[in-house]
């Protein structure tokens, strides 16, 4: 591994960042595809990246210490889809829990209540692993002992997904150097952990009723804390739930967006980003300014497309992208929109982000109210698809992204007068 570099992230401070090896992304993709719930593969991918980053850091900074990941949760999809953390790791006698964070500039991070309050998942050390996927960089943002974490969450209430929202600053005093001191000098016995009282037994019929109710509200997290804890501590029940979620992942997978998202594209030209992001239910919209450019391979593709077709995309065009959940990690749908004399214009580009291989076999379909207007499939060696569309106000299209395996993702785009 090359030597660490310093990089300052606005609003957060200075961390020691180190480059992630290319194999980290390949292995993360392979592990994510091992999860048979397509909508949860992105979560497994994030966890796998955090694991790879920590393994690289430990190998470089403490080569005499070994990481035992024989029972790691990220290799057990029935755990990985339920908890956004990497559990069951050990360094020496230390139980380790990794918390992936792919938003380095965010002042907050998410702590699953389960990894603190369920004894089987509790750890001596909780490590926040920051990852800049686009730059292939990672960092140890901080570490907290179990007792420190317990004090930090005292009096706090988790959200509906059973996560605590904590400030990154809470980890500021304890960064990578403190972690090295802990691993080399601290006795794990000085950090007492809770002891399990035994498995809470539930009848499957109780959970079946919950899943049935959840079909009418797929956005809400379905489990009460009692049910959630029981699932996580009962291996047979956890395996059964995992199998049930595979039967109809679109209907009952927790915390996924609705299958169809209606978008008023003309509003992309405004600067009301915060309100608009909520309305678009997952589209990510930076303010459309002259200086804005996609920090992504699509920027060079856009230049190439304009050169090939003679298309002129104004600098003030609204720009957005949507990470397409499903069986193809890194798949992203980009959209640029602007007004012209003939109506509103839309340029769609489908491809994968950096550090992901081209997504072959994925079909992009565009149809209006009556028929399919355009359809193509990603085939080697080309790694992207694009199409330009034009329509009068109050008309639009249905956009469908269909992988070779797994459910399709559908979006309805219109520009209202």
C-alpha positions in Angstrom: 0.0 0.0 0.0 1.2 3.5 -0.7 1.8 6.0 2.0 -1.2 7.8 3.5 -2.1 11.2 2.1 -3.8 14.1 3.8 -6.9 15.5 2.4 -9.2 18.1 3.8 -12.9 17.6 3.5 -15.0 20.8 3.8 -16.7 21.2 7.1 -15.2 18.0 8.7 -11.5 18.5 9.2 -8.4 16.7 8.1 -8.0 12.9 8.0 -5.4 10.5 6.9 -6.8 9.0 3.7 -5.4 6.0 1.9 -6.1 4.6 -1.5 -8.3 1.6 -1.8 -7.0 -1.3 -3.9 -9.0 -2.1 -7.0 -9.6 -5.6 -5.6 -11.7 -4.0 -2.8 -14.3 -2.9 -5.3 -14.3 -6.2 -7.1 -14.7 -8.2 -3.9 -17.4 -5.8 -2.7 -19.3 -6.3 -5.9 -19.0 -10.1 -5.6 -20.2 -10.1 -2.0 -23.2 -7.8 -2.9 -24.3 -10.2 -5.6 -24.4 -13.0 -3.0 -27.4 -11.3 -1.4 -30.6 -12.6 -3.1 -32.6 -9.5 -2.2 -31.7 -7.2 -5.0 -32.8 -4.0 -3.2 -30.3 -4.7 -0.4 -27.3 -5.4 -2.5 -26.1 -1.8 -2.3 -26.1 -2.1 1.5 -24.0 -5.2 1.3 -21.7 -3.4 -1.1 -21.1 -0.5 1.3 -20.4 -2.9 4.1 -18.0 -4.9 2.0 -16.1 -1.7 1.1 -15.8 -0.8 4.8 -14.4 -4.3 5.5 -11.9 -4.1 2.7 -10.8 -0.6 3.8 -10.3 -1.6 7.4 -8.4 -4.7 6.4 -6.1 -2.6 4.3 -5.6 -0.1 7.0 -4.8 -2.7 9.6 -2.4 -4.5 7.3 -0.5 -1.3 6.7 -0.6 0.3 10.2 -0.4 -2.8 12.4 0.9 -5.7 10.3 1.6 -7.8 13.4 -2.1 -7.9 14.2 -4.5 -10.2 12.4 -8.1 -9.7 11.4 -10.4 -12.6 12.1 -13.4 -12.3 9.7 -14.4 -16.0 9.6 -17.9 -15.2 10.9 -18.2 -11.7 9.5 -21.8 -10.5 9.0 -21.2 -9.2 5.5 -20.6 -12.7 4.3 -24.0 -13.7 5.9 -26.7 -12.0 3.8 -29.4 -12.9 6.3 -27.5 -10.5 8.7 -26.2 -8.0 6.1 -29.6 -7.0 4.8 -31.0 -6.2 8.2 -28.2 -4.2 9.8 -26.0 -1.5 8.2 -22.8 -2.5 10.0 -20.1 -5.1 9.8 -20.2 -7.3 12.9 -18.5 -10.5 14.2 -15.0 -9.3 13.5 -12.1 -9.8 15.9 -8.6 -8.4 16.2 -6.9 -10.4 18.9 -9.5 -10.5 21.7 -11.2 -7.3 20.6 -14.7 -7.6 19.1 -14.9 -5.1 16.3 -17.9 -3.4 14.6 -17.4 -1.4 11.5 -19.8 1.4 10.5 -19.6 2.3 6.8 -19.9 6.0 5.9 -19.9 6.9 2.2 -20.8 10.6 2.8 -17.5 12.0 4.1 -18.7 15.6 4.1 -21.8 14.9 6.2 -21.6 16.1 9.8 -23.6 13.1 11.0 -23.5 9.4 10.8 -25.9 6.5 11.5 -25.6 4.0 14.3 -27.8 1.0 14.2 -29.4 0.5 17.6 -29.0 -3.3 17.2 -25.2 -3.3 17.3 -25.2 -1.6 20.7 -28.3 -3.0 22.4 -28.3 -6.6 21.2 -25.6 -8.5 23.1 -24.8 -10.9 20.3 -23.9 -7.9 18.1 -22.2 -5.7 20.7 -18.5 -4.9 20.3 -15.6 -3.6 22.3 -14.7 -1.1 19.6 -16.9 0.7 17.0 -15.0 2.1 14.1 -16.4 4.6 11.6 -14.9 3.9 8.2 -15.2 6.7 5.7 -15.1 6.0 2.0 -14.8 8.3 -1.0 -15.9 5.8 -3.7 -15.4 8.2 -6.6 -11.7 8.9 -5.6 -11.1 5.3 -4.3 -10.0 6.7 -0.9 -10.8 5.5 2.6 -10.1 6.7 6.1 -10.7 5.8 9.7 -12.9 8.7 10.8 -13.0 7.6 14.4 -13.4 5.0 17.0 -15.6 4.7 20.2 -15.4 2.1 22.9 -18.6 0.4 23.9 -18.9 2.4 27.1 -18.3 5.7 25.3 -21.0 4.8 22.7 -23.4 3.8 25.5 -22.9 7.2 27.1 -23.3 9.0 23.8 -26.7 7.5 23.0 -28.1 7.8 26.5 -31.3 9.7 26.4 -31.5 9.6 22.6 -34.4 8.1 20.6 -33.7 6.1 17.5 -35.6 6.8 14.3 -38.2 4.5 12.7 -35.5 2.3 11.2 -33.9 1.8 14.6 -30.9 4.0 13.9 -29.4 6.8 16.0 -28.1 9.9 14.2 -24.9 11.0 15.8 -22.5 13.8 15.1 -19.1 13.0 13.5 -17.6 15.4 15.9 -18.3 13.0 18.7 -15.5 10.9 17.3 -13.1 13.8 16.8 -10.9 13.1 19.8 -10.5 9.4 19.0 -9.2 8.8 15.5 -6.8 6.3 13.9 -3.9 6.8 16.3 -6.2 6.1 19.3 -7.4 2.9 17.6 -3.8 1.7 17.3 -3.2 2.5 21.0 -6.4 0.5 21.9 -5.4 -2.5 19.8 -1.9 -2.7 21.1 -2.2 -1.6 24.7 -5.8 -1.9 26.0 -7.1 -5.0 27.7 -10.5 -5.9 26.2 -11.6 -7.0 29.7 -11.7 -3.4 30.8 -14.6 -2.8 28.4 -17.5 -5.0 29.7 -20.1 -6.0 27.2 -23.7 -7.0 27.8 -24.5 -10.7 28.2 -27.3 -12.3 26.3 -30.3 -13.5 28.3 -31.3 -16.0 25.7 -33.3 -16.1 22.4 -36.7 -14.5 22.4 -38.9 -16.9 20.6 -41.6 -15.7 18.1 -44.1 -17.5 16.0 -43.6 -17.1 12.3 -47.3 -16.2 12.0 -46.6 -12.9 14.0 -44.1 -11.9 11.4 -46.2 -13.0 8.5 -48.9 -10.6 9.6 -46.4 -7.8 9.8 -45.1 -8.5 6.3 -48.6 -8.6 4.9 -49.4 -5.1 6.4 -46.1 -3.9 5.0 -47.2 -4.6 1.5 -49.5 -1.5 1.7 -46.6 0.7 2.9 -43.3 -0.4 1.4 -41.4 2.7 2.5 -41.9 2.2 6.3 -39.6 -0.1 8.2 -41.8 -3.0 9.1 -40.4 -4.3 12.4 -41.2 -3.4 15.9 -38.1 -3.4 18.1 -39.2 -6.7 19.8 -39.6 -8.4 16.4 -36.4 -6.9 15.0 -34.4 -8.1 18.0 -36.0 -11.6 17.9 -35.1 -12.0 14.2 -31.5 -11.0 14.8 -31.0 -13.4 17.6 -32.8 -16.5 16.3 -30.9 -18.1 13.4 -33.8 -20.2 12.1 -36.2 -17.2 12.2 -33.6 -15.0 10.5 -33.1 -17.5 7.7 -36.9 -17.8 7.3 -37.3 -14.0 7.0 -34.5 -13.8 4.5 -36.3 -16.4 2.3 -39.6 -14.6 2.7 -38.1 -11.3 1.6 -36.9 -12.9 -1.6 -40.4 -13.9 -2.7 -41.5 -10.4 -3.3 -38.6 -8.0 -2.7 -40.4 -5.0 -4.3 -43.3 -5.3 -1.9 -41.7 -6.0 1.4 -38.1 -5.0 1.5 -37.6 -2.4 4.2 -36.8 1.2 3.4 -37.0 1.1 -0.4 -38.5 3.9 -2.5 -41.8 3.4 -4.3 -41.5 1.5 -7.6 -42.6 4.5 -9.6 -41.4 8.1 -9.1 -43.2 10.9 -10.8 -40.9 13.8 -11.6 -41.6 17.4 -12.6 -38.5 17.9 -14.7 -39.0 21.6 -15.4 -38.4 22.2 -11.7 -34.9 20.9 -12.1 -34.0 24.3 -13.5 -34.8 25.9 -10.1 -32.5 26.2 -7.2 -35.0 24.9 -4.6 -32.9 21.8 -4.1 -33.8 20.8 -0.6 -37.5 20.8 -1.2 -37.1 19.3 -4.6 -34.9 16.4 -3.4 -37.8 15.3 -1.1 -40.3 15.5 -3.9 -38.1 13.4 -6.3 -37.8 10.6 -3.7 -34.2 9.8 -4.3 -33.0 11.9 -7.3 -29.9 13.8 -6.3 -29.9 17.3 -7.5 -27.0 19.8 -7.1 -27.9 23.4 -7.9 -27.7 23.9 -11.7 -24.9 26.5 -12.0 -22.5 27.3 -14.8 -19.6 25.9 -12.7 -21.3 22.6 -11.9 -20.0 19.4 -13.5 -20.7 15.8 -12.8 -17.8 14.4 -10.7 -18.2 11.2 -12.6 -17.2 9.4 -15.8 -20.5 10.7 -17.4 -18.9 14.1 -17.8 -16.4 12.8 -20.4 -19.3 10.8 -22.0 -21.3 14.0 -22.3 -18.5 15.7 -24.2 -18.2 12.7 -26.5 -22.0 12.5 -27.1 -22.1 16.2 -28.1 -19.1 15.7 -30.4 -20.7 12.7 -32.1 -24.2 14.0 -32.5 -23.8 17.8 -32.7 -26.1 18.1 -29.7 -25.7 21.3 -27.7 -26.4 21.0 -24.0 -26.6 24.4 -22.4 -24.4 25.0 -19.4 -27.6 26.0 -17.4 -29.3 22.6 -18.1 -30.6 20.9 -15.0 -28.6 17.9 -14.1 -29.5 14.9 -11.9 -28.7 11.3 -11.4 -30.3 8.3 -9.8 -28.5 5.2 -8.4 -30.6 2.3 -9.8 -31.1 -0.2 -7.0 -31.0 -3.9 -8.0 -28.7 -6.6 -9.2 -26.1 -4.4 -10.9 -23.9 -2.5 -8.4 -22.8 0.9 -9.5 -25.6 1.3 -12.1 -26.6 4.9 -12.5 -29.2 6.8 -14.6 -28.2 10.4 -15.5 -30.6 13.0 -16.7 -30.1 16.5 -18.1 -33.0 18.8 -19.0 -33.5 22.2 -20.5 -36.1 24.2 -22.4 -36.0 25.0 -26.1 -38.3 26.6 -28.7 -39.7 23.2 -29.5 -40.5 22.2 -25.9 -38.5 20.7 -23.1 -35.5 18.5 -23.8 -34.3 15.5 -21.9 -31.0 13.6 -22.3 -30.8 10.3 -20.5 -27.5 8.4 -20.0 -27.3 4.9 -18.4 -24.0 3.6 -17.3 -21.9 2.6 -14.2 -19.9 4.7 -11.9 -16.1 4.6 -11.5 -14.6 1.4 -10.1 -17.5 -0.7 -11.4 -17.3 -2.8 -14.6 -19.7 -2.0 -17.5 -23.2 -3.2 -17.0 -24.0 -5.5 -19.9 -27.4 -6.9 -20.6 -29.3 -4.0 -18.9 -32.2 -2.6 -21.1 -33.3 1.0 -21.1 -36.9 1.5 -22.4 -38.6 4.9 -23.0 -42.3 5.0 -23.8 -45.0 7.7 -24.0 -48.7 7.2 -23.1 -49.4 4.9 -26.0 -46.2 3.0 -27.2 -42.5 2.4 -26.8 -40.5 5.2 -28.4 -37.0 3.9 -27.8 -35.4 0.8 -26.4 -31.8 -0.5 -26.3 -29.7 -2.9 -24.4 -26.1 -2.4 -23.1 -23.8 -4.7 -25.0 -20.0 -5.1 -25.0 -17.8 -3.3 -25.7 -20.0 -0.2 -25.2 -20.5 0.6 -21.5 -23.3 3.2 -21.7 -26.6 4.1 -23.5 -28.0 7.5 -24.2 -31.1 8.9 -25.8 -32.3 12.5 -26.4 -36.0 13.2 -26.1 -38.2 16.2 -26.8 -41.8 16.9 -25.9 -44.3 19.7 -25.5 -45.2 20.8 -22.0 -47.6 18.5 -20.1 -46.3 15.5 -21.9 -43.7 13.0 -20.8 -42.4 9.5 -20.7 -42.1 6.4 -18.6 -38.4 5.3 -18.2 -37.7 1.6 -17.3 -34.4 0.1 -16.4 -34.4 -3.7 -16.6 -31.4 -5.8 -15.6 -31.0 -9.4 -16.8 -31.9 -10.6 -13.3 -34.0 -8.9 -10.7 -36.8 -6.4 -10.7 -37.1 -3.5 -13.1 -37.0 0.2 -11.9 -39.6 2.6 -13.4 -39.8 6.4 -13.4 -42.4 8.6 -14.9 -41.0 12.0 -16.1 -43.1 14.9 -17.1 -42.9 18.7 -17.4 -46.0 20.4 -16.2 -47.2 23.8 -17.4 
